Amino acid sequence: MLDVRRLRLLRELARRGTIAAVADALAFTPSAVSQQLTVLEREAGVALLERTGRRVSLTPAGHTLVAHADAVLARLEEAESDLADARAGLTGPLRIGAFPSATQAFIPATLTRLAAAHPGLEPRVTELDPARVAAALRAGELDVALVHDYDLVPFPPEPGVHTAPLYREAMFLAAESADPGATLDTWRDAPWIVATAGTRCHTMTIRACEAAGFRPRIRHQVDDFSTVLAFVAAGHGVALVPELSATDPPPGVRLIRLPIARTTTIACRAGADAHPAIAAFAAAVRAEID
């Protein structure tokens, strides 16, 4: 019989690429991960890994088993959801991931609403960039998360992760002064304020400008949109901001709506979307943003 915990290790190796990364994500030592994967190979009766020096890659049989691992782990999530639904009342921790503009705009009120409906729940919020969410969910660091993607930077399908859209919002160009009919190309020579490299917000700005025929001259890298708008108000550059963060801009900041949208999505492990705690959180978010 194949061990589910070892299947999880194999799946993480397929996603993260190295035994060291798997060990770091799941709080194992690299040698312990290697030993468990060796045992899994014996259980499977076929080679799952190819070792070349210090490098390890999955064999075709290993990749096949990862696909089955995704299905097995999803069914276990469904089983846990059914058992949780049979209990009287929701209790215990609910680990929530959220991006910064969500934690500022509506997560506090969402938690208040959730506490009123389910006082036994213990929501625990961690702020993180959407690019890190899938790995955190699969590793069990989060139970549910809010992520966003852009028309120009779609959220890629992630094995083992279930997603459902919540809402779409417009994107705006924020400038100290602007003609309402201006386009992105108007600011091709302006200094730009962008999010830090590696985030979807950073990539979105780069791609939007490139689609307009230029590459932005990056002056500042700031992740918090309220700080970004303060920089714009002080004349330190222009930036792209989502509607969620543009409802009350500082005096002197002009907002121009762009034909670009951002979509906020709720994400959890595959099979866990029916878990009553996750469903309760999703309902509270929807009630708050409607």
TAGIGI-V37933 format. One record per helix or strand of 2 or more residues. SS is the DSSP state (hx for helix, st for strand). FROM is the first residue (numbers start at 0). LEN is the number of residues. If there is no record, write none. Layout:
BEGIN
((SS FROM LEN) (SS FROM LEN))
END
This chain:
BEGIN
((hx 3 13) (hx 18 8) (hx 29 15) (st 48 4) (st 54 4) (hx 59 27) (st 91 7) (hx 99 18) (st 120 7) (hx 129 9) (st 143 7) (st 160 15) (hx 183 4) (st 190 4) (hx 199 12) (st 216 5) (hx 224 9) (st 237 5) (hx 242 3) (st 253 16) (hx 275 14))
END
